[in-house]
Amino acid sequence: MTAVLAATIFATVTAGVYLAMSRDVFRCVIGLALLGAAANLVLFAAGRLVSPLPAVVPVGEILLTDAANPLPQALVLTAIVIGFALVCYSLVLLLRLMRDARTDDALALRYAEPRPDDPVKPPASAADCDVAWPPEDRA
């Protein structure tokens, strides 16, 4: 059971990273959602996987020995709801961006930003704040 879950986590992380590195912005959002699902699987695996016993302490006992831990399960349920809301919000923003920019290419969206010397729109950053590697010596 643990090997199957580890293989599932590996496949989910692999697919998520592959999609997140795409130039298509929709694929990037779906890739980030898959990475969130992989994190949920890792958190779920932190609890006991094969125990059929509930996490209820019988009368007269102090310690449970073979019960599943309910905390990772509760955290995963909360993370699923938050992740779903975040993906829905991201998709709405993405659809709005694609409608306004008329493209879904990440590189084209980067080139759609205004130039630093554009008099109509404010620049995204000052000209001397652009990241250049390796840094130039300004002394």
C-alpha positions in Angstrom: 0.0 0.0 0.0 2.8 2.4 0.8 4.6 1.6 -2.4 1.5 2.3 -4.4 1.0 5.7 -2.6 4.6 6.6 -3.2 4.3 5.8 -6.9 1.1 7.9 -7.0 2.8 10.8 -5.3 5.8 10.5 -7.7 3.5 10.5 -10.8 1.5 13.5 -9.5 4.6 15.5 -8.7 6.1 14.7 -12.1 2.9 15.7 -14.0 2.6 18.8 -11.9 6.1 20.0 -12.5 5.9 19.2 -16.2 2.7 21.2 -16.6 3.9 24.1 -14.4 6.9 24.6 -16.6 4.8 24.9 -19.7 4.4 28.2 -21.7 0.7 27.8 -21.7 -0.7 29.6 -18.7 -3.7 27.3 -18.3 -1.3 24.3 -18.0 0.7 26.2 -15.4 -2.4 26.6 -13.2 -3.4 23.0 -13.6 0.2 22.0 -12.8 0.2 24.0 -9.6 -3.1 22.3 -8.7 -1.5 18.9 -9.2 1.4 19.9 -7.0 -1.1 20.9 -4.3 -2.8 17.5 -4.7 0.6 15.8 -4.3 1.3 17.8 -1.2 -2.1 16.6 0.1 -1.1 13.0 -0.6 2.1 13.4 1.3 0.3 14.9 4.2 -2.3 12.1 4.1 0.5 9.5 4.1 1.8 11.0 7.3 -1.1 9.3 9.1 -1.5 5.6 9.3 -2.6 4.1 6.0 -3.5 0.5 6.8 -5.2 0.7 10.1 -8.9 -0.2 10.1 -9.5 1.0 13.6 -11.1 4.3 14.3 -9.3 6.9 16.4 -11.6 6.4 19.4 -10.2 5.6 22.8 -12.2 2.7 24.4 -13.3 3.2 28.0 -10.6 2.3 30.5 -7.7 2.6 28.0 -5.3 5.4 27.9 -3.3 4.9 24.7 -4.3 3.8 21.2 -1.8 1.4 19.6 -3.2 0.6 16.1 -5.5 3.5 15.3 -5.1 5.9 12.5 -4.1 9.5 13.2 -7.1 11.8 12.5 -5.1 15.0 12.4 -3.5 14.5 8.9 -7.0 13.5 7.6 -8.5 16.7 8.9 -5.7 18.8 7.5 -6.0 17.2 4.1 -9.8 17.8 4.0 -9.1 21.5 4.8 -6.3 21.7 2.3 -8.6 20.2 -0.4 -11.2 22.9 0.1 -8.7 25.7 0.2 -6.9 24.3 -2.9 -10.1 24.0 -4.8 -11.1 27.6 -4.0 -7.6 28.8 -5.0 -7.7 26.9 -8.3 -11.2 28.3 -9.1 -10.1 31.8 -8.4 -6.9 31.3 -10.5 -8.9 30.0 -13.4 -11.2 33.0 -13.3 -8.2 35.3 -13.2 -6.7 33.4 -16.1 -9.8 33.5 -18.2 -9.9 37.3 -17.6 -6.3 37.7 -18.5 -6.7 35.6 -21.7 -9.7 37.6 -22.7 -7.9 41.0 -22.2 -4.5 39.9 -23.7 -6.0 37.7 -26.4 -3.2 35.1 -25.7 -2.4 32.3 -23.3 1.3 32.2 -24.0 3.4 33.1 -21.0 6.2 34.6 -23.1 3.8 36.7 -25.0 2.3 37.9 -21.7 5.7 38.9 -20.5 6.3 40.9 -23.7 2.9 42.6 -23.3 4.2 44.5 -20.2 4.8 48.2 -20.8 8.3 49.5 -21.6 10.0 51.5 -18.8 10.0 54.6 -20.9 6.3 54.4 -22.0 4.7 57.8 -21.3 1.1 56.4 -21.2 1.4 53.5 -18.8 3.5 53.4 -15.7 6.5 51.1 -16.0 6.5 47.8 -14.3 9.8 48.6 -12.7 12.5 51.2 -13.0 15.1 50.7 -15.7 17.9 50.2 -13.1 15.8 47.6 -11.2 15.9 45.0 -14.0 17.6 41.8 -13.1 20.7 41.1 -15.2 22.9 38.1 -14.6 25.8 38.3 -14.1 25.4 41.6 -12.4 27.3 44.5 -14.0 29.9 46.4 -12.0 28.5 49.9 -11.5 31.4 51.3 -9.6 
